[in-house]
Amino acid sequence: DVANTDFVAASLSGEVGALAFNILVTDNDARADNGVSVTAKYAMSAATELRFAYSDGGAAGADAAMGVGFIHQLGGGVSLRGGVGEGTDGNTDADLGVVFNF
């Protein structure tokens, strides 16, 4: 019965120098395991940032998803962005592109 399912979540966010992070842990009676999500970004310089993400929703038989990426500011509202990661389906995906913000 979904109406009687307990759900608890706790999160922690912070910054240590150039590193910023978020951690989320969930417990849901409808899931086999606890869910965990971690994201982090590290400012290598004023223009370049590395990013990491990991997520496991806690569902039985489901894989975790994770990835790494970067953002490099080129100036004038233009940035080069890319990343590679593995989804819950086990496939590896990659992306590279330019973003224009005006």
C-alpha positions, -999 to 999 in steps of 0.1 A, spaced: 0 0 0 17 32 -12 -2 54 12 13 36 42 49 36 29 75 54 51 100 76 34 130 93 51 157 114 35 188 131 48 212 154 30 245 171 36 260 198 14 291 218 18 322 234 4 358 228 13 381 252 -5 375 247 -43 354 215 -37 316 216 -34 295 185 -27 260 172 -20 251 139 -4 216 125 -2 206 92 15 170 79 13 152 51 30 119 40 14 99 10 25 90 3 -11 127 -1 -21 150 -31 -15 180 -9 -3 187 27 7 191 52 -20 223 72 -23 232 102 -44 266 120 -44 275 150 -66 307 170 -64 324 198 -84 360 210 -81 370 244 -94 404 238 -110 407 275 -120 383 305 -125 375 290 -159 375 252 -154 354 230 -133 354 192 -129 321 174 -120 312 140 -106 278 124 -100 267 90 -86 232 78 -80 218 45 -67 180 46 -61 180 14 -41 156 -5 -63 161 -42 -65 179 -53 -97 187 -17 -108 223 -6 -114 238 26 -101 245 54 -125 277 75 -124 296 100 -145 323 126 -147 325 158 -167 339 192 -171 329 228 -179 355 252 -193 345 289 -197 357 303 -230 345 339 -223 317 360 -236 291 336 -223 305 306 -242 316 274 -225 329 240 -236 313 211 -218 317 174 -218 312 142 -198 311 105 -198 291 82 -176 274 48 -172 236 48 -169 214 24 -150 211 3 -181 249 -4 -180 256 16 -212 283 41 -214 273 75 -228 295 105 -237 287 141 -246 308 171 -258 295 204 -268 295 242 -267 269 262 -248 261 298 -256 246 319 -228 237 355 -239 
